[in-house]
């Protein structure tokens, strides 16, 4: 390969995949912003029921990429799966549009259509998500695999531009209130229609441009049927097909069922999270049982598994944005932003904005460090990401330490938190996607992306568990005072509440005791945030210490 070719920029196919993924994320995040509001206001569901449906939907969206990855690797290929997934998601959004149109005249039909829509979107996401990520890695020749961290950072910017646009446009047209604050419950359909149009555009972009631009460096189409793989596409000596024995498949099924019961009954996880955890562990074990794996391939796959484990802690802390951090923004933050009272749900939009602003500078940083021979290897970058998220929570913990029950946190501290966390995210998330692309044997590429996405899902599950230990914020003390109850005294057990007072607190969703995590009582917001400082800080240090071992196991891959 000539010096000139190596120095060229990124292949045009990256921008086709960037555009396709941008429109898909617009569709997904736009719909997500409206879903629970639609369920409660139009389909007349209780908030708890809407939350359960929402949680189940997100969990399953991170489970089906395993199925989509498997079908792609063995039968359909990346291209067909992206087309199928994109089409299914567009159909799912149109079903939601129909549900949001017919609910006034036929509520039961609207609910049936809503469940069908979510099911179709879940499967569409499963076909789409792992396959588009694995195609990014295939655009580059072996000599330029070091460019993948930069490529995935650019690709990640597409994800966040799409998410930002979806979270901005779909609520503008779909979540409409009049001057008196009354919500138009018929407007949700326009938000779902906007999401459907975005997905249709994304699928069309890919369909019309794939043959011209989504090609190998030699100009051959990428992501075709597995049966059409050319032996030259594989590493020297690399097997072209997985070989699972009947015994290993039987053991995998038994392990899946056993682990599912274990997580459900021993750890008390709900059915969907038990399914996610047991699927991830079973699939990880099954891949390692493949007889065709060489020692180098097995070592590299183990690096993916180790990194995936640490990713869980990152997402558990990062995904507080939609739960505990939003509650704090709502109840204990001065949201005055240059004279404008920012809605609490909008504070987290800074993350998407910072990703779009910082993705290119981070790409340039990795390129410059690589040119000087100083670029850290991927696990080291991920250790930095975990440390940054620990630092962000330490700053917040320090600033809430003296707030008491009535003080308000300045919004600038939440904005700073999102800035630091975004830097952490850019060190960890696109780098993790890139690492899977660099280390996966070709016959397992999409399937190993499925495993990696399951670590995200596991992080979301842990985020829910950790978010539930949020101690009482100032609004709870104020409400208790209105009810004639000294909540601080009740929590400190210096006063014993009556049965009537306990019922009053429960009716107002106020806990009468401190939350407990790992045997420790969480008394205040400072202690709550320090849980994330300790978890992510410890994970960062351990991953940093493991880096020399992981470097050896990567066998020359950076």
NORBEL-V461943 format. One record per residue. N is the residue number from 1. RES is the residue in three letters. SS is DSSP state (H for helix, E for strand, C for the rest). Layout:
n=N res=RES ss=SS
n=N res=RES ss=SS
//
This chain:
n=1 res=UNK ss=C
n=2 res=UNK ss=C
n=3 res=UNK ss=H
n=4 res=UNK ss=H
n=5 res=UNK ss=H
n=6 res=UNK ss=H
n=7 res=UNK ss=H
n=8 res=UNK ss=C
n=9 res=UNK ss=C
n=10 res=UNK ss=C
n=11 res=UNK ss=C
n=12 res=UNK ss=H
n=13 res=UNK ss=H
n=14 res=UNK ss=H
n=15 res=UNK ss=H
n=16 res=UNK ss=H
n=17 res=UNK ss=H
n=18 res=UNK ss=H
n=19 res=UNK ss=H
n=20 res=UNK ss=H
n=21 res=UNK ss=H
n=22 res=UNK ss=H
n=23 res=UNK ss=H
n=24 res=UNK ss=H
n=25 res=UNK ss=H
n=26 res=UNK ss=H
n=27 res=UNK ss=H
n=28 res=UNK ss=H
n=29 res=UNK ss=H
n=30 res=UNK ss=H
n=31 res=UNK ss=H
n=32 res=UNK ss=H
n=33 res=UNK ss=H
n=34 res=UNK ss=H
n=35 res=UNK ss=H
n=36 res=UNK ss=H
n=37 res=UNK ss=H
n=38 res=UNK ss=H
n=39 res=UNK ss=H
n=40 res=UNK ss=H
n=41 res=UNK ss=H
n=42 res=UNK ss=C
n=43 res=UNK ss=C
n=44 res=UNK ss=C
n=45 res=UNK ss=C
n=46 res=UNK ss=C
n=47 res=UNK ss=H
n=48 res=UNK ss=H
n=49 res=UNK ss=H
n=50 res=UNK ss=H
n=51 res=UNK ss=H
n=52 res=UNK ss=H
n=53 res=UNK ss=H
n=54 res=UNK ss=H
n=55 res=UNK ss=H
n=56 res=UNK ss=H
n=57 res=UNK ss=H
n=58 res=UNK ss=H
n=59 res=UNK ss=H
n=60 res=UNK ss=H
n=61 res=UNK ss=H
n=62 res=UNK ss=C
n=63 res=UNK ss=C
n=64 res=UNK ss=H
n=65 res=UNK ss=H
n=66 res=UNK ss=H
n=67 res=UNK ss=H
n=68 res=UNK ss=H
n=69 res=UNK ss=H
n=70 res=UNK ss=H
n=71 res=UNK ss=H
n=72 res=UNK ss=H
n=73 res=UNK ss=H
n=74 res=UNK ss=H
n=75 res=UNK ss=H
n=76 res=UNK ss=H
n=77 res=UNK ss=H
n=78 res=UNK ss=H
n=79 res=UNK ss=H
n=80 res=UNK ss=H
n=81 res=UNK ss=H
n=82 res=UNK ss=H
n=83 res=UNK ss=H
n=84 res=UNK ss=H
n=85 res=UNK ss=H
n=86 res=UNK ss=H
n=87 res=UNK ss=H
n=88 res=UNK ss=H
n=89 res=UNK ss=H
n=90 res=UNK ss=H
n=91 res=UNK ss=H
n=92 res=UNK ss=H
n=93 res=UNK ss=H
n=94 res=UNK ss=H
n=95 res=UNK ss=H
n=96 res=UNK ss=H
n=97 res=UNK ss=H
n=98 res=UNK ss=H
n=99 res=UNK ss=H
n=100 res=UNK ss=H
n=101 res=UNK ss=H
n=102 res=UNK ss=H
n=103 res=UNK ss=C
n=104 res=UNK ss=C
n=105 res=UNK ss=C
n=106 res=UNK ss=C
n=107 res=UNK ss=H
n=108 res=UNK ss=H
n=109 res=UNK ss=H
n=110 res=UNK ss=H
n=111 res=UNK ss=H
n=112 res=UNK ss=H
n=113 res=UNK ss=H
n=114 res=UNK ss=H
n=115 res=UNK ss=H
n=116 res=UNK ss=H
n=117 res=UNK ss=H
n=118 res=UNK ss=H
n=119 res=UNK ss=H
n=120 res=UNK ss=H
n=121 res=UNK ss=H
n=122 res=UNK ss=H
n=123 res=UNK ss=H
n=124 res=UNK ss=H
n=125 res=UNK ss=H
n=126 res=UNK ss=H
n=127 res=UNK ss=H
n=128 res=UNK ss=H
n=129 res=UNK ss=H
n=130 res=UNK ss=H
n=131 res=UNK ss=H
n=132 res=UNK ss=H
n=133 res=UNK ss=H
n=134 res=UNK ss=H
n=135 res=UNK ss=H
n=136 res=UNK ss=H
n=137 res=UNK ss=H
n=138 res=UNK ss=H
n=139 res=UNK ss=C
n=140 res=UNK ss=C
n=141 res=UNK ss=C
n=142 res=UNK ss=H
n=143 res=UNK ss=H
n=144 res=UNK ss=H
n=145 res=UNK ss=H
n=146 res=UNK ss=H
n=147 res=UNK ss=H
n=148 res=UNK ss=H
n=149 res=UNK ss=H
n=150 res=UNK ss=H
n=151 res=UNK ss=H
n=152 res=UNK ss=H
n=153 res=UNK ss=H
n=154 res=UNK ss=H
n=155 res=UNK ss=H
n=156 res=UNK ss=H
n=157 res=UNK ss=H
n=158 res=UNK ss=H
n=159 res=UNK ss=H
n=160 res=UNK ss=H
n=161 res=UNK ss=H
n=162 res=UNK ss=H
n=163 res=UNK ss=H
n=164 res=UNK ss=H
n=165 res=UNK ss=H
n=166 res=UNK ss=H
n=167 res=UNK ss=H
n=168 res=UNK ss=H
n=169 res=UNK ss=H
n=170 res=UNK ss=H
n=171 res=UNK ss=H
n=172 res=UNK ss=H
n=173 res=UNK ss=H
n=174 res=UNK ss=H
n=175 res=UNK ss=C
n=176 res=UNK ss=C
n=177 res=UNK ss=E
n=178 res=UNK ss=C
n=179 res=UNK ss=C
n=180 res=UNK ss=C
n=181 res=UNK ss=C
n=182 res=UNK ss=C
n=183 res=UNK ss=E
n=184 res=UNK ss=C
n=185 res=UNK ss=C
n=186 res=UNK ss=C
n=187 res=UNK ss=C
n=188 res=UNK ss=H
n=189 res=UNK ss=H
n=190 res=UNK ss=H
n=191 res=UNK ss=H
n=192 res=UNK ss=H
n=193 res=UNK ss=H
n=194 res=UNK ss=H
n=195 res=UNK ss=H
n=196 res=UNK ss=H
n=197 res=UNK ss=H
n=198 res=UNK ss=H
n=199 res=UNK ss=H
n=200 res=UNK ss=H
n=201 res=UNK ss=H
n=202 res=UNK ss=H
n=203 res=UNK ss=H
n=204 res=UNK ss=H
n=205 res=UNK ss=H
n=206 res=UNK ss=H
n=207 res=UNK ss=H
n=208 res=UNK ss=H
n=209 res=UNK ss=H
n=210 res=UNK ss=H
n=211 res=UNK ss=H
n=212 res=UNK ss=H
n=213 res=UNK ss=H
n=214 res=UNK ss=C
n=215 res=UNK ss=E
n=216 res=UNK ss=C
n=217 res=UNK ss=C
n=218 res=UNK ss=C
n=219 res=UNK ss=C
n=220 res=UNK ss=C
n=221 res=UNK ss=E
n=222 res=UNK ss=C
n=223 res=UNK ss=C
n=224 res=UNK ss=C
n=225 res=UNK ss=C
n=226 res=UNK ss=H
n=227 res=UNK ss=H
n=228 res=UNK ss=H
n=229 res=UNK ss=C
n=230 res=UNK ss=C
n=231 res=UNK ss=H
n=232 res=UNK ss=H
n=233 res=UNK ss=H
n=234 res=UNK ss=C
n=235 res=UNK ss=C
n=236 res=UNK ss=C
n=237 res=UNK ss=C
n=238 res=UNK ss=C
n=239 res=UNK ss=C
n=240 res=UNK ss=C
n=241 res=UNK ss=C
n=242 res=UNK ss=C
n=243 res=UNK ss=C
n=244 res=UNK ss=C
n=245 res=UNK ss=C
n=246 res=UNK ss=H
n=247 res=UNK ss=H
n=248 res=UNK ss=H
n=249 res=UNK ss=H
n=250 res=UNK ss=H
n=251 res=UNK ss=H
n=252 res=UNK ss=H
n=253 res=UNK ss=H
n=254 res=UNK ss=H
n=255 res=UNK ss=H
n=256 res=UNK ss=H
n=257 res=UNK ss=H
n=258 res=UNK ss=H
n=259 res=UNK ss=H
n=260 res=UNK ss=H
n=261 res=UNK ss=H
n=262 res=UNK ss=H
n=263 res=UNK ss=H
n=264 res=UNK ss=H
n=265 res=UNK ss=H
n=266 res=UNK ss=H
n=267 res=UNK ss=C
n=268 res=UNK ss=C
n=269 res=UNK ss=C
n=270 res=UNK ss=C
n=271 res=UNK ss=H
n=272 res=UNK ss=H
n=273 res=UNK ss=H
n=274 res=UNK ss=H
n=275 res=UNK ss=H
n=276 res=UNK ss=H
n=277 res=UNK ss=H
n=278 res=UNK ss=H
n=279 res=UNK ss=H
n=280 res=UNK ss=H
n=281 res=UNK ss=H
n=282 res=UNK ss=H
n=283 res=UNK ss=H
n=284 res=UNK ss=H
n=285 res=UNK ss=H
n=286 res=UNK ss=H
n=287 res=UNK ss=H
n=288 res=UNK ss=H
n=289 res=UNK ss=C
n=290 res=UNK ss=C
n=291 res=UNK ss=C
n=292 res=UNK ss=C
n=293 res=UNK ss=C
n=294 res=UNK ss=C
n=295 res=UNK ss=H
n=296 res=UNK ss=H
n=297 res=UNK ss=H
n=298 res=UNK ss=H
n=299 res=UNK ss=H
n=300 res=UNK ss=H
n=301 res=UNK ss=H
n=302 res=UNK ss=H
n=303 res=UNK ss=H
n=304 res=UNK ss=H
n=305 res=UNK ss=H
n=306 res=UNK ss=H
n=307 res=UNK ss=H
n=308 res=UNK ss=H
n=309 res=UNK ss=H
n=310 res=UNK ss=H
n=311 res=UNK ss=H
n=312 res=UNK ss=H
n=313 res=UNK ss=H
n=314 res=UNK ss=H
n=315 res=UNK ss=H
n=316 res=UNK ss=H
n=317 res=UNK ss=H
n=318 res=UNK ss=H
n=319 res=UNK ss=H
n=320 res=UNK ss=H
n=321 res=UNK ss=H
n=322 res=UNK ss=H
n=323 res=UNK ss=C
n=324 res=UNK ss=H
n=325 res=UNK ss=H
n=326 res=UNK ss=H
n=327 res=UNK ss=H
n=328 res=UNK ss=H
n=329 res=UNK ss=H
n=330 res=UNK ss=H
n=331 res=UNK ss=H
n=332 res=UNK ss=C
n=333 res=UNK ss=E
n=334 res=UNK ss=E
n=335 res=UNK ss=C
n=336 res=UNK ss=E
n=337 res=UNK ss=E
n=338 res=UNK ss=C
n=339 res=UNK ss=C
n=340 res=UNK ss=E
n=341 res=UNK ss=E
n=342 res=UNK ss=C
n=343 res=UNK ss=C
n=344 res=UNK ss=H
n=345 res=UNK ss=H
n=346 res=UNK ss=H
n=347 res=UNK ss=C
n=348 res=UNK ss=C
n=349 res=UNK ss=H
n=350 res=UNK ss=H
n=351 res=UNK ss=H
n=352 res=UNK ss=H
n=353 res=UNK ss=H
n=354 res=UNK ss=H
n=355 res=UNK ss=H
n=356 res=UNK ss=H
n=357 res=UNK ss=H
n=358 res=UNK ss=H
n=359 res=UNK ss=H
n=360 res=UNK ss=H
n=361 res=UNK ss=H
n=362 res=UNK ss=H
n=363 res=UNK ss=H
n=364 res=UNK ss=H
n=365 res=UNK ss=H
n=366 res=UNK ss=H
n=367 res=UNK ss=H
n=368 res=UNK ss=H
n=369 res=UNK ss=H
n=370 res=UNK ss=H
n=371 res=UNK ss=H
n=372 res=UNK ss=C
n=373 res=UNK ss=C
n=374 res=UNK ss=C
n=375 res=UNK ss=C
n=376 res=UNK ss=C
n=377 res=UNK ss=C
n=378 res=UNK ss=H
n=379 res=UNK ss=H
n=380 res=UNK ss=H
n=381 res=UNK ss=H
n=382 res=UNK ss=H
n=383 res=UNK ss=H
n=384 res=UNK ss=H
n=385 res=UNK ss=H
n=386 res=UNK ss=H
n=387 res=UNK ss=H
n=388 res=UNK ss=H
n=389 res=UNK ss=H
n=390 res=UNK ss=H
n=391 res=UNK ss=H
n=392 res=UNK ss=H
n=393 res=UNK ss=H
n=394 res=UNK ss=H
n=395 res=UNK ss=H
n=396 res=UNK ss=H
n=397 res=UNK ss=H
n=398 res=UNK ss=H
n=399 res=UNK ss=H
n=400 res=UNK ss=H
n=401 res=UNK ss=C
n=402 res=UNK ss=C
n=403 res=UNK ss=C
n=404 res=UNK ss=C
n=405 res=UNK ss=C
n=406 res=UNK ss=C
n=407 res=UNK ss=C
n=408 res=UNK ss=C
n=409 res=UNK ss=E
n=410 res=UNK ss=E
n=411 res=UNK ss=H
n=412 res=UNK ss=H
n=413 res=UNK ss=H
n=414 res=UNK ss=H
n=415 res=UNK ss=H
n=416 res=UNK ss=H
n=417 res=UNK ss=H
n=418 res=UNK ss=H
n=419 res=UNK ss=H
n=420 res=UNK ss=H
n=421 res=UNK ss=H
n=422 res=UNK ss=H
n=423 res=UNK ss=H
n=424 res=UNK ss=H
n=425 res=UNK ss=H
n=426 res=UNK ss=H
n=427 res=UNK ss=H
n=428 res=UNK ss=H
n=429 res=UNK ss=H
n=430 res=UNK ss=H
n=431 res=UNK ss=H
n=432 res=UNK ss=H
n=433 res=UNK ss=H
n=434 res=UNK ss=H
n=435 res=UNK ss=H
n=436 res=UNK ss=H
n=437 res=UNK ss=H
n=438 res=UNK ss=H
n=439 res=UNK ss=H
n=440 res=UNK ss=C
n=441 res=UNK ss=C
n=442 res=UNK ss=H
n=443 res=UNK ss=H
n=444 res=UNK ss=H
n=445 res=UNK ss=H
n=446 res=UNK ss=H
n=447 res=UNK ss=H
n=448 res=UNK ss=H
n=449 res=UNK ss=H
n=450 res=UNK ss=H
n=451 res=UNK ss=H
n=452 res=UNK ss=H
n=453 res=UNK ss=H
n=454 res=UNK ss=H
n=455 res=UNK ss=H
n=456 res=UNK ss=H
n=457 res=UNK ss=H
n=458 res=UNK ss=H
n=459 res=UNK ss=H
n=460 res=UNK ss=H
n=461 res=UNK ss=H
n=462 res=UNK ss=H
n=463 res=UNK ss=H
n=464 res=UNK ss=H
n=465 res=UNK ss=H
n=466 res=UNK ss=H
n=467 res=UNK ss=H
n=468 res=UNK ss=C
n=469 res=UNK ss=C
n=470 res=UNK ss=C
n=471 res=UNK ss=C
n=472 res=UNK ss=C
n=473 res=UNK ss=C
n=474 res=UNK ss=H
n=475 res=UNK ss=H
n=476 res=UNK ss=H
n=477 res=UNK ss=H
n=478 res=UNK ss=H
n=479 res=UNK ss=H
n=480 res=UNK ss=H
n=481 res=UNK ss=H
n=482 res=UNK ss=H
n=483 res=UNK ss=C
n=484 res=UNK ss=C
n=485 res=UNK ss=C
n=486 res=UNK ss=C
n=487 res=UNK ss=H
n=488 res=UNK ss=H
n=489 res=UNK ss=H
n=490 res=UNK ss=H
n=491 res=UNK ss=H
n=492 res=UNK ss=C
n=493 res=UNK ss=C
n=494 res=UNK ss=C
n=495 res=UNK ss=C
n=496 res=UNK ss=C
n=497 res=UNK ss=C
n=498 res=UNK ss=C
n=499 res=UNK ss=H
n=500 res=UNK ss=H
n=501 res=UNK ss=H
n=502 res=UNK ss=H
n=503 res=UNK ss=H
n=504 res=UNK ss=H
n=505 res=UNK ss=H
n=506 res=UNK ss=H
n=507 res=UNK ss=H
n=508 res=UNK ss=C
n=509 res=UNK ss=C
n=510 res=UNK ss=C
n=511 res=UNK ss=C
n=512 res=UNK ss=C
n=513 res=UNK ss=C
n=514 res=UNK ss=C
n=515 res=UNK ss=E
n=516 res=UNK ss=E
n=517 res=UNK ss=E
n=518 res=UNK ss=C
n=519 res=UNK ss=C
n=520 res=UNK ss=E
n=521 res=UNK ss=E
n=522 res=UNK ss=E
n=523 res=UNK ss=C
n=524 res=UNK ss=C
n=525 res=UNK ss=H
n=526 res=UNK ss=H
n=527 res=UNK ss=H
n=528 res=UNK ss=H
n=529 res=UNK ss=H
n=530 res=UNK ss=H
n=531 res=UNK ss=H
n=532 res=UNK ss=H
n=533 res=UNK ss=H
n=534 res=UNK ss=H
n=535 res=UNK ss=H
n=536 res=UNK ss=H
n=537 res=UNK ss=H
n=538 res=UNK ss=H
n=539 res=UNK ss=H
n=540 res=UNK ss=H
n=541 res=UNK ss=H
n=542 res=UNK ss=H
n=543 res=UNK ss=H
n=544 res=UNK ss=H
n=545 res=UNK ss=H
n=546 res=UNK ss=H
n=547 res=UNK ss=H
n=548 res=UNK ss=H
n=549 res=UNK ss=H
n=550 res=UNK ss=H
n=551 res=UNK ss=H
n=552 res=UNK ss=H
n=553 res=UNK ss=H
n=554 res=UNK ss=C
n=555 res=UNK ss=C
n=556 res=UNK ss=C
n=557 res=UNK ss=C
n=558 res=UNK ss=C
//
